[in-house]
Amino acid sequence: MIQRVTAPALFPPPGYSHVCVVEAGTKLAFLAGAVPLDGEGRLVGEGDPPLQAEQVISNLREQLRTVGSDLDHVLSTDVYVVSSEPAVLSSVWEVVEASGLSAGPHASTLLGVACLGYPGQLVEITATAVVPEEVSA
């Protein structure tokens, strides 16, 4: 259902694919940015990008579960981190890799940005995923 491709003429990407292809007729989910807020709307991990990334991944899992999908079916992500320091971006990417998102691996872009939407927010992840067809028993 998902064809994950690394272009052989390009430098091999660390933990993601260059391209993900799905056939026409496949059900896709386009997820709004997952943010580091808990179920009560409180910021999780103030000042701690990796801890915020863990909450964001947890929220991303819940978004996917709600529509019948999971991390294994993610095609692409955009990972936003409030920082201009490569080490901070890398620390967030380590959380992404540990989450299972890179198991595909999916296509991803990691970006350092100036700010995000909530006070104190340091991480946000948007995603596109396949919603697998239900398997009848």
Backbone hydrogen bonds in HBPLUS format (Angstrom, degrees):
<---DONOR---> <-ACCEPTOR-->    atom                        ^
c    i                          cat <-CA-CA->   ^        H-A-AA   ^      H-
h    n   atom  resd res      DA  || num        DHA   H-A  angle D-A-AA Bond
n    s   type  num  typ     dist DA aas  dist angle  dist       angle   num
A0003-GLN N   A0021-VAL O   2.90 MM  18  5.03 171.6  1.91 153.3 156.0     1
A0021-VAL N   A0003-GLN O   2.79 MM  18  5.03 158.6  1.84 145.2 152.7     2
A0005-VAL N   A0019-VAL O   2.81 MM  14  5.15 175.2  1.82 158.5 159.5     3
A0018-HIS N   A0005-VAL O   3.04 MM  13  6.02 129.8  2.31 137.6 151.6     4
A0019-VAL N   A0005-VAL O   3.06 MM  14  5.15 159.6  2.11 152.7 154.1     5
A0010-LEU N   A0007-ALA O   3.04 MM   3  5.52 161.7  2.07 117.3 123.3     6
A0017-SER N   A0106-HIS O   2.81 MM  89  5.44 155.6  1.87 117.4 125.7     7
A0026-THR N   A0023-GLU O   3.28 MM   3  6.06 143.6  2.42 140.8 142.7     8
A0131-VAL N   A0027-LYS O   2.82 MM 104  5.37 166.9  1.84 147.8 147.3     9
A0029-ALA N   A0129-ALA O   2.70 MM 100  5.16 156.7  1.75 156.4 161.9    10
A0129-ALA N   A0029-ALA O   2.87 MM 100  5.16 159.1  1.91 147.9 155.0    11
A0031-LEU N   A0127-ALA O   2.80 MM  96  5.21 156.3  1.85 158.2 164.7    12
A0034-ALA N   A0125-ILE O   2.73 MM  91  5.24 168.1  1.74 147.2 144.3    13
A0125-ILE N   A0034-ALA O   3.17 MM  91  5.24 154.6  2.24 137.6 145.3    14
A0044-VAL N   A0036-PRO O   2.83 MM   8  5.56 159.2  1.87 167.2 165.5    15
A0038-ASP N   A0042-ARG O   2.85 MM   4  5.41 154.9  1.91 146.3 152.5    16
A0041-GLY N   A0038-ASP O   2.93 MM   3  5.27 165.4  1.95 117.7 121.5    17
A0048-ASP N   A0045-GLY O   2.89 MM   3  5.15 161.6  1.93 140.8 138.3    18
A0052-GLN N   A0048-ASP O   2.93 MM   4  6.18 159.9  1.97 160.1 166.8    19
A0053-ALA N   A0049-PRO O   2.82 MM   4  6.03 152.6  1.90 150.2 158.4    20
A0054-GLU N   A0050-PRO O   3.01 MM   4  6.34 147.5  2.12 144.1 151.9    21
A0055-GLN N   A0051-LEU O   3.20 MM   4  6.56 156.2  2.26 146.6 151.8    22
A0056-VAL N   A0052-GLN O   2.86 MM   4  6.13 158.3  1.91 152.7 159.6    23
A0057-ILE N   A0053-ALA O   2.90 MM   4  6.12 160.0  1.94 151.1 155.5    24
A0058-SER N   A0054-GLU O   2.97 MM   4  6.21 156.2  2.03 144.0 151.0    25
A0059-ASN N   A0055-GLN O   2.86 MM   4  6.15 156.4  1.92 150.6 156.8    26
A0060-LEU N   A0056-VAL O   2.79 MM   4  6.03 149.7  1.88 146.9 156.4    27
A0061-ARG N   A0057-ILE O   2.84 MM   4  6.11 157.8  1.89 151.6 156.8    28
A0062-GLU N   A0058-SER O   3.14 MM   4  6.44 152.3  2.22 141.3 148.4    29
A0063-GLN N   A0059-ASN O   2.92 MM   4  6.23 156.2  1.97 149.3 155.6    30
A0064-LEU N   A0060-LEU O   2.97 MM   4  6.23 164.8  2.00 154.3 157.9    31
A0065-ARG N   A0061-ARG O   2.80 MM   4  6.03 162.3  1.84 151.0 156.5    32
A0066-THR N   A0062-GLU O   3.00 MM   4  6.10 155.4  2.06 147.6 153.1    33
A0067-VAL N   A0064-LEU O   3.06 MM   3  5.48 138.3  2.24 107.3 118.0    34
A0069-SER N   A0064-LEU O   2.85 MM   5  4.83 166.0  1.87 137.4 134.9    35
A0068-GLY N   A0065-ARG O   3.05 MM   3  5.00 163.8  2.08 105.5 110.4    36
A0073-HIS N   A0070-ASP O   3.03 MM   3  5.65 155.8  2.08 117.7 124.7    37
A0074-VAL N   A0071-LEU O   3.19 MM   3  5.36 169.8  2.20 113.1 114.3    38
A0130-VAL N   A0073-HIS O   2.87 MM  57  5.26 161.4  1.90 148.5 149.0    39
A0075-LEU N   A0128-THR O   2.72 MM  53  5.60 159.1  1.76 146.3 153.8    40
A0107-ALA N   A0075-LEU O   2.82 MM  32  6.11 167.6  1.83 154.5 150.2    41
A0076-SER N   A0128-THR O   3.26 MM  52  5.36 159.9  2.31 140.4 144.1    42
A0128-THR N   A0076-SER O   2.96 MM  52  5.36 147.9  2.06 149.2 152.2    43
A0077-THR N   A0107-ALA O   2.90 MM  30  6.51 139.9  2.06 147.3 160.2    44
A0109-THR N   A0077-THR O   3.05 MM  32  6.46 141.8  2.20 139.3 150.9    45
A0078-ASP N   A0126-THR O   3.06 MM  48  5.26 148.8  2.16 133.7 138.7    46
A0126-THR N   A0078-ASP O   3.02 MM  48  5.26 155.4  2.09 146.4 151.9    47
A0079-VAL N   A0109-THR O   2.79 MM  30  6.13 170.0  1.80 168.5 172.0    48
A0111-LEU N   A0079-VAL O   2.80 MM  32  6.06 170.4  1.81 173.7 172.8    49
A0080-TYR N   A0124-GLU O   2.78 MM  44  5.14 174.6  1.78 169.5 169.2    50
A0124-GLU N   A0080-TYR O   3.02 MM  44  5.14 144.3  2.15 142.2 146.3    51
A0081-VAL N   A0111-LEU O   2.87 MM  30  6.13 151.9  1.95 161.4 170.8    52
A0083-SER N   A0081-VAL O   2.92 MM   2  5.73 112.0  2.40 114.5  97.3    53
A0113-VAL N   A0081-VAL O   2.80 MM  32  5.90 157.0  1.86 142.6 148.0    54
A0082-VAL N   A0122-LEU O   2.83 MM  40  4.83 157.2  1.88 135.7 141.4    55
A0088-VAL N   A0085-GLU O   3.03 MM   3  5.45 127.8  2.31 110.7 123.2    56
A0089-LEU N   A0085-GLU O   3.20 MM   4  6.59 163.4  2.23 156.3 160.9    57
A0090-SER N   A0086-PRO O   2.84 MM   4  6.03 157.8  1.89 149.3 155.9    58
A0091-SER N   A0087-ALA O   2.98 MM   4  6.19 147.0  2.09 139.1 147.4    59
A0092-VAL N   A0088-VAL O   3.18 MM   4  6.53 148.9  2.29 147.9 155.2    60
A0093-TRP N   A0089-LEU O   2.91 MM   4  6.22 157.7  1.96 149.9 157.0    61
A0094-GLU N   A0090-SER O   2.91 MM   4  6.15 146.6  2.03 148.1 156.0    62
A0095-VAL N   A0092-VAL O   3.02 MM   3  5.23 124.5  2.34 101.2 115.0    63
A0096-VAL N   A0092-VAL O   3.09 MM   4  6.51 154.1  2.16 148.4 156.0    64
A0097-GLU N   A0093-TRP O   2.85 MM   4  6.16 164.7  1.88 156.6 159.6    65
A0098-ALA N   A0094-GLU O   2.97 MM   4  6.12 160.0  2.01 144.1 149.8    66
A0099-SER N   A0095-VAL O   3.02 MM   4  6.10 130.9  2.27 141.0 153.0    67
A0099-SER N   A0096-VAL O   3.19 MM   3  5.22 136.7  2.39  97.4 109.3    68
A0100-GLY N   A0097-GLU O   3.41 MM   3  5.95 161.5  2.44 113.2 117.5    69
A0103-ALA N   A0100-GLY O   3.00 MM   3  5.16 162.0  2.03 109.5 114.9    70
A0121-GLN N   A0118-TYR O   3.00 MM   3  5.27 164.8  2.02 131.8 133.3    71
